[in-house]
Amino acid sequence: MKLDVIVRLNELFDMYGELLTDYQKEVLSEYLEYDLSFAEIAENRKVSRQSSFIVLNKSIKKLEEYEEKIGAVKAKREYQKVIKAVLEHLKNGEVEQSIDILSREV
């Protein structure tokens, strides 16, 4: 899996993981945090590889659905961009530009 996909899944898991079942959280955690394969997850849980694959994909789909409806990860990224721009202007002594950026966001 590509790094940008893994980063996105981790963001989604951090934001919405508590909305998953305990089992889904555990399987997704093993996949994302411990980098286990479907086969390793299946072996640890004494289920088929296909079962671990299905649980993992349903969990990811659920996280994507939450983001589509709520948009918290997208909002967080947008706020991070604003904060970065404001800090950059402040670092350069450009207080007025910082105020302008912040006033547009309110």
N, C-alpha and C positions, 0 to 999 in steps of 0.2 A: 504494500500500500504506500502511496506517495506521502511524503512528509506533510504537505499542506492539508491533505485529507485527514491525517492523524491529528494534526493540530486542531483542525475544525471539530473533529469528533471529541477531542479532549475538552474543548471549549463548551460544546453542547452538553457533554457529560457533567462538567463542573456546574453548569447553570441549571440543568434540568434532571440530573441523575436521581435526585430524591423523589422524582415523580414515577420512576420505574419501580417494578416489583423488586424485592430483595434478590431474587434469583437472577433477574435481568441485570441488576447492578453488579452482582458478583461476577457474572460471565463477562460483562463488558469491561469490568475492572481487570479481570485476568487478561483480556485481550489488549486493552490499551495501556494499562500501567505495568503489567508484567510481560507484555509482548509474547504471550503464549499463542500457539497455533490452534486451529480448530481441533486437531487431533489431541493436543496436549490438554486442552480444556475438557474434551470428551473423556479422556482417560482419567483426569482428576475427579470428574463428576460421575464417572461410571455410566455414561450415556454414549449414544452413537455420535460419530463425527457430524453426521447430518443434523442431529438434534442440536448440537452446539452451534452449528452454522445457522440454523433457523432462529434460535433464540437470539443470537447476536444480530442477525439482520433485522428481526422484528424490533429489537431494542434500538438499533440505529434509526430505523424508520420512525419509531415513536419520538425519538429526540428531534429528528428533522421536522416532524409534525408540530411539536411544541414550539420550535423556533419559528415555523411558518405562521403560527397563530399568535404567538406572544412577541417575538422579535427582540428578546432581551440581549442576545449575543450581538446582533447587528447594532442595537442601540449602544451597547457597551463599547464596541469598536468606534462608533461615531464620536462618542464622548471622549474616548482616548485620543482621537485625532484633534479634537478641539483643545483638550488640555495640553497636548504636545505643542500645538501652534501658539497657544497663550504663553506657555513657558518659554518658548523660543523667543517670542517678542519681548517678554520681560527680561530675559537674559541679555538681550541687546539694548535694553533701556527704552524700549518702545511701549510705554505704558498705554498710550492712547489706542494703539492698534489692539492691544490686549483687551481693553475695555470695549472696543468696537466688536471684536469677535464674541466676547461674552454677552454683550447686549443683543446680538443677533440670535443667540442660542436660547435666550430666556423667553 
